[in-house]
């Protein structure tokens, strides 16, 4: 498989055991497939910061506990994605989209869920993407497999008959339950912001399921489906998603006294409730909580306490 060369951002917490180690040696040890020459190039190009300050000196000695963000040129094979199918019949297909996989292609884009579904179904298939998830959002993604199913499911989405439930790991200490009801509009630099006039109506219901030290596990039930709706609503309330640097979410958390990097915004499309486009029967589609949520011990504990029918933490079948 041909390798690609690109800049990759790494967020790394320095463990206490690394005290006294040189910065360049530490990075070369912690980032797979990168040489000290590439580390030096990143330092020279101001692409390495320690605790928020740009560092250029390769020999800087670490003390332990630092938070490093390094944008490094890395040779790597294009990632291979396997599809985890949640449900499939002759009319629709639902998969558990992994974080990092785009839902559809674009200029310069690599693998995406729509193309992978086409490959799975064969050359004559024409799956239709019914909704979208951000590239770093994991969870239930739904496709119609024929025109009639597309029409009926599109109608359900448009009529707001589809019930969507997300799980989010957020910063701060949100209330037990809250509702955000405002108008959102896409702005510059890819962000969506609340506006006083114009924009589109957006409403999300939130319930806090558990609290940790400086973070919480929240259930989000969006009534509407605006771009970045949940991310923008949480950030606007002061509870930005962990790892959501676009909206001011922390890129590091402290676990067991050590800084832990958060590799993506921690949002998971857990459950989608629809009516089957052919039979009309109620259908619940669920994607188990991903492993990067379970890094947090409190989340594992919450899994055992969540009331039925909360099965987000169940292992895949």
N, C-alpha and C positions, 0 to 999 in steps of 0.2 A: 504494500500500500504506500502511495506517495506521501511524503511528509510535507507539511505546510509550515511556514515560518511566519510568526506574527507576534505582536506584543500582547502579553497576558498579565493582568493585574493580580498580584498575590497579596493577601492580607495575612500576616503571620504574627501571632503572639509569641514573645520570647519567654521560654520557660526559665524558671529559677536556675536549673542545672546548666544553662548556657552562660551564666555569669563569667566574665573574663574572656569570652570568645570574640574574635574579630568579626565585624559585620559582614565582610565579604565571604568569609569561610562559613559563617552561619547560614547565609542565604544559599550558598552553593550546596550546603548539606540539606537544607529544607526544601529546596525547589528541584524537583526531578527534571533531568534532561537539560540543565543549564550549567554552563561553564563559568569559571571565575572571570574569563574574558568578557562574557556577556553581562555579568554582574558589574564589572568595572565600567562597561559602556553605559549601563543604566545609571550608575552613580554619576558619571561624567555628564550625562544628559539630563540631570535633575529629575530622574524618575524613581528615586527612592526617598521615602520620608520615614523618620522615626519620631513617634509621638507627635505627628503633625508637622514636623519641621524637616525641610529638605536637607539631605545629607549627601556630601560628595566624597567623604574620606573613607576609603575601603578599610582602613585599619582602625576605625572607631571601635572602642571596646564596649561590649554590652554589659549591662549590670543585672539583667533579668527583669521581666515585667513590662518591657517596652512593647509598643504596638507598631509594627512595621508595615508599610504599604509600598510594594515594589512593582513597577511595570517593567517586565523583563522580556527580552526576545527569547522565544522558546521554540525549539524544533519539536513538533509533535505530530503524530498521525491523527487524521481526522477522527473524531469520536464515532464509535459505532453504537447505535441505539437499537434496542430490542423493544418491541411493542408488548405491553402488558394489557391484554384485552379484558375488559370488565364484563362486557355483554356484546353479543353479536347474533343477529338473525338476518333474514332476507331484506329487512327494511332499514335497520340502523345498526351502528357500531359505536361502542363507547370504549375509550381506552384511558388508562392511567398515565397521563403525560408526565415524563420526568422533567425536573427542573433543568433548564439549559437547552431544551429542544424547542425550536420555533414551531408555531402552529402551521405556518405556510411559508412558501419561498418568497424571495425578493432579490433585488440586485446584490450580487456577491454573497448571497446566503448559502449556507451548507445544507445539511440534512434538516428536514422538517416533517412534522407529523402527517400532513396531507400526502406528501410523496410516499412516505413509508406505508401509509394505509393503502395507497394505490398499488404499491409493489406487493403487498400482502394479498390483495383481492384479485390481482391479475390485470392483464392488459385491457380487457373489455370493461372494467369497472370504472365508475365515475362518482366516487364519494363526494359528498357536499358538506363542507364545514359549516356547522350551524351556529357556532359562537366562537369566541376567541379567549385565549388566556395569554398573559404576558409570557415572554420566553422563560423567565426565571420562576414563574408560578407553576407549581405542580398540580396534578389532580385530574378530575373527570373532564374529558373532552369528547364531544358528541358529533357524529357524522350521520347524515341521511344517506341511504344507499339507492334511493330511487326518487323520481320527481314527486310522486304522491306523498311519500314520507316527508320530503323536504317542505312541501306546501303546508302540511298539517303541523309539523314541528315548528316551522317558522311562524305559523299563526299562534301557536302556544307561547313562543317567546315574545312575540309582538303584543299579545294580550296579557302578558305578565302572569300567565298561568303556571309557568315553570318556577319551581322553588329551588333556589340555589343557596347552598350553605358552604361557607369557607371556614377554615381554621387559620388563625393568624397568631404569631408570636410577636408581641408588641413591647415597646419600651414604656416605662412608667407604671402607674398604678391606676388603671381605669376603673370607673364605677361598676357596680354589679351588672347594670344594664343601661344602655343609652341609645339614642336615635340621632342620626345626622340627616337633616332634610334641607338641602340647599340647591344651588345651581352651579354646575361645573362647566369649565371651558378649557380646552387644550391651549397651552401657552408656549412660549419659547423654551428651548432646551429640553423638549420632550415632557414637560410637566403639565399636569392638569390642576387648575386652581379654582377655588370658589370665587364667584363673581356676584356683584350686587345687581347687575342688569345683564340681560342676554344669557348666553349659556343654555344648558339643558337641565331640567329638573332631575335631581338625584337623591335617592333615599336609601339608607342602610340602617338595619337594626343590629345592635351588638349586644352580646351577653358574655360576661367574663366567666370563664370556666375554672381557672386557677391562677394563683399569683406566686411568683418567685421573687428573688432578690433583684428588684429593679426591672422586672419584666412580667408579662402575664400572657396566658393563653386565652384568646378571645374567639368566640364564634361570631361570624359576620353573615348576615342574611340580606343581600342587596335586593331591593325591590325593583330597581332599574339597572341598566347595564352600560354605564358610561365608561369611557376610557380611564383606567387607573382609579376607578371610583372608590374601592375599598382603601387603597393606598392613600389617596388624597383625603378621604374622610378621616382616617385614623390620624394622619399627620396634622390635619387641621384642628383636631381635638387635643393634640399634644401627646399622642400615643403612636408615633411612627413605628412601622414594622422594623424589627431587627434586621439589619443588613440592607435596608432600603436607603442607600446614600442619596438617591435622587430626591427624596423627601425628608432628608435629615435624620434618618434612622441610624443608630450606632452600628459601626462595622466590626466592633469587638464587644464581647461580654466577658465577665469574670466568672469562671467555673472552677471550684475547688482552689480558689486563690490564684489561679493562673489566667492570663488573658487568652481568650479563645476567639479566633477570627470567625466572622459570619460570612459565608461565601456567597450568599444570595439573599434577596428579600424573602423572609420566611412566611409565605402565603401559600395555602394549599386548598384547592377546590375539592372539598371533601365529598359533598353529596349533591346530586341533581335529581329532582323528582319531576317526572313528566307523565303524560298519558301515552301509552303505546299508540303510534300513528295508525296502526291497522286495527287492533282489537279495542282500543280505548281503555284498556286496563291500566291501573296505576302502576308505575314502574319507578323503583328507587335504585339509583346507580351510585355506588360508593367506592372511593379510592382510599385504601388504608393510609394512615399518617406516615410520611416518609421518615427515613432514618435521621436526617439532619434535624428534625424536630426532637427526636428521642435522645439527642446528645444532652438535653436538659433533664436531669433526674426528676424534677418536679413534673415534667410532662408525662414521664412514665408512671408516676404516682397518680396523676390526674386520670390517666387511661383506665385505671382500676376503679376510679370513683365516679366516672361519668355515667349518668343514668341511661337506661335503655330508652330509645333505640340508638344511643351514641355508641357506634362501633368503629369509630375512626382509628382506634389503635389496634384493631384486630390484624393479625398477620395475613398476608395474601393467601388465597386458597390455592 
